[in-house]
Amino acid sequence: VELEMVKADYRQVPPRMQELQRQVDEATAQLGPAKQKIDLLQEKIQELHHKTREQEAINQNMSSDLAALRQQNAELEAELERYKAEAQTLRSEKQEVDRQREEMDRERQRLEQEHKGEQQRREASER
């Protein structure tokens, strides 16, 4: 009886193996596209990592450039303030020179009037 049972089990092995092989083939067929998708996604991830590193390097350079420009701007603003102060000093000096020129013009006119008066008195006394 046991031998018959073993024989019956043995006869069931090939169909069972075929069924298992069919399930493995089916699972493999389903895995193929999924594996391709996974590979594609991994490529995209690598690409994005590379682009991210590139962008970070660009951002770092731009940040450095911005810092340099800010420094340069600060220096230019300081230079502008120096020029403004110098211009104010020159305006003050010009005002002083103009005031002195006006004073000298008045003094010259006074001396010319005085000289004309003396000349007229001399001419009058000569007549």
Kinemage of the C-alpha trace (Angstrom):
@kinemage 1
@onewidth
@group {chain A} dominant
@subgroup {mainchain}
@vectorlist {calphas} color= white
{ca val a 1} P 0.000 0.000 0.000
{ca glu a 2} L 2.799 2.380 0.874
{ca leu a 3} L 4.495 1.667 -2.396
{ca glu a 4} L 1.341 2.637 -4.231
{ca met a 5} L 1.181 5.893 -2.317
{ca val a 6} L 4.811 6.675 -3.129
{ca lys a 7} L 4.174 5.869 -6.784
{ca ala a 8} L 1.104 8.156 -6.762
{ca asp a 9} L 3.137 10.956 -5.124
{ca tyr a 10} L 5.937 10.416 -7.667
{ca arg a 11} L 3.486 10.681 -10.553
{ca gln a 12} L 2.325 14.014 -9.170
{ca val a 13} L 5.888 15.402 -9.034
{ca pro a 14} L 6.314 16.228 -12.752
{ca pro a 15} L 2.997 18.098 -13.068
{ca arg a 16} L 3.728 19.888 -9.799
{ca met a 17} L 7.245 20.806 -11.024
{ca gln a 18} L 5.780 22.073 -14.270
{ca glu a 19} L 3.304 24.204 -12.339
{ca leu a 20} L 6.081 25.590 -10.138
{ca gln a 21} L 8.267 26.283 -13.198
{ca arg a 22} L 5.333 28.087 -14.863
{ca gln a 23} L 4.880 30.228 -11.704
{ca val a 24} L 8.623 31.017 -11.637
{ca asp a 25} L 8.554 31.956 -15.341
{ca glu a 26} L 5.512 34.155 -14.784
{ca ala a 27} L 7.092 35.859 -11.784
{ca thr a 28} L 10.329 36.357 -13.750
{ca ala a 29} L 8.382 37.842 -16.650
{ca gln a 30} L 6.717 40.261 -14.262
{ca leu a 31} L 10.030 41.094 -12.620
{ca gly a 32} L 11.746 41.964 -15.907
{ca pro a 33} L 9.890 45.260 -16.511
{ca ala a 34} L 10.014 46.065 -12.808
{ca lys a 35} L 13.784 45.527 -12.792
{ca gln a 36} L 14.103 47.733 -15.897
{ca lys a 37} L 12.098 50.427 -14.122
{ca ile a 38} L 14.288 50.095 -11.047
{ca asp a 39} L 17.443 50.373 -13.178
{ca leu a 40} L 16.017 53.412 -14.958
{ca leu a 41} L 15.082 55.045 -11.643
{ca gln a 42} L 18.554 54.348 -10.251
{ca glu a 43} L 20.073 56.034 -13.318
{ca lys a 44} L 17.818 59.022 -12.815
{ca ile a 45} L 18.749 59.173 -9.137
{ca gln a 46} L 22.457 59.154 -10.070
{ca glu a 47} L 21.796 61.881 -12.638
{ca leu a 48} L 19.948 63.984 -10.082
{ca his a 49} L 22.744 63.482 -7.526
{ca his a 50} L 25.248 64.659 -10.139
{ca lys a 51} L 23.107 67.661 -11.077
{ca thr a 52} L 22.612 68.480 -7.404
{ca arg a 53} L 26.389 68.448 -6.816
{ca glu a 54} L 26.880 70.647 -9.882
{ca gln a 55} L 24.204 73.081 -8.687
{ca glu a 56} L 25.711 73.159 -5.200
{ca ala a 57} L 29.099 74.016 -6.733
{ca ile a 58} L 27.469 76.747 -8.844
{ca asn a 59} L 25.650 78.073 -5.773
{ca gln a 60} L 28.916 78.086 -3.808
{ca asn a 61} L 30.649 80.019 -6.593
{ca met a 62} L 27.770 82.472 -6.841
{ca ser a 63} L 27.814 82.884 -3.072
{ca ser a 64} L 31.541 83.632 -3.198
{ca asp a 65} L 31.010 86.026 -6.098
{ca leu a 66} L 28.210 87.756 -4.194
{ca ala a 67} L 30.409 88.131 -1.121
{ca ala a 68} L 33.187 89.600 -3.279
{ca leu a 69} L 30.727 91.995 -4.937
{ca arg a 70} L 29.379 93.068 -1.553
{ca gln a 71} L 32.933 93.721 -0.358
{ca gln a 72} L 33.695 95.686 -3.525
{ca asn a 73} L 30.450 97.636 -3.124
{ca ala a 74} L 31.351 98.513 0.461
{ca glu a 75} L 34.776 99.699 -0.672
{ca leu a 76} L 33.242 101.790 -3.461
{ca glu a 77} L 30.727 103.316 -1.063
{ca ala a 78} L 33.554 104.224 1.322
{ca glu a 79} L 35.476 105.772 -1.583
{ca leu a 80} L 32.337 107.687 -2.618
{ca glu a 81} L 32.003 109.046 0.920
{ca arg a 82} L 35.648 110.167 0.817
{ca tyr a 83} L 35.011 111.960 -2.496
{ca lys a 84} L 31.881 113.586 -1.085
{ca ala a 85} L 33.843 114.822 1.925
{ca glu a 86} L 36.623 116.081 -0.353
{ca ala a 87} L 34.047 117.833 -2.568
{ca gln a 88} L 32.538 119.511 0.489
{ca thr a 89} L 35.993 120.658 1.587
{ca leu a 90} L 36.680 122.031 -1.905
{ca arg a 91} L 33.308 123.845 -1.914
{ca ser a 92} L 34.160 125.396 1.436
{ca glu a 93} L 37.602 126.424 0.183
{ca lys a 94} L 36.037 127.893 -2.986
{ca gln a 95} L 33.564 129.874 -0.887
{ca glu a 96} L 36.462 131.236 1.154
{ca val a 97} L 38.419 132.127 -2.027
{ca asp a 98} L 35.298 133.802 -3.487
{ca arg a 99} L 34.815 135.755 -0.253
{ca gln a 100} L 38.462 136.855 -0.303
{ca arg a 101} L 38.191 137.790 -4.019
{ca glu a 102} L 35.112 139.928 -3.303
{ca glu a 103} L 36.950 141.566 -0.411
{ca met a 104} L 39.971 142.238 -2.637
{ca asp a 105} L 37.687 143.626 -5.393
{ca arg a 106} L 36.106 146.011 -2.890
{ca glu a 107} L 39.535 147.029 -1.634
{ca arg a 108} L 40.755 147.561 -5.247
{ca gln a 109} L 37.689 149.663 -6.063
{ca arg a 110} L 38.221 151.689 -2.880
{ca leu a 111} L 41.879 152.234 -3.804
{ca glu a 112} L 40.929 153.180 -7.385
{ca gln a 113} L 38.371 155.684 -6.065
{ca glu a 114} L 40.927 157.004 -3.630
{ca his a 115} L 43.498 157.304 -6.422
{ca lys a 116} L 40.980 159.090 -8.703
{ca gly a 117} L 40.170 161.471 -5.873
{ca glu a 118} L 43.844 162.238 -5.297
{ca gln a 119} L 44.385 162.664 -9.042
{ca gln a 120} L 41.418 165.028 -9.294
{ca arg a 121} L 42.700 167.040 -6.310
{ca arg a 122} L 46.158 167.253 -7.873
{ca glu a 123} L 44.722 168.358 -11.168
{ca ala a 124} L 42.563 170.882 -9.415
{ca ser a 125} L 45.496 172.207 -7.408
{ca glu a 126} L 47.628 172.407 -10.531
{ca arg a 127} L 45.082 174.588 -12.246
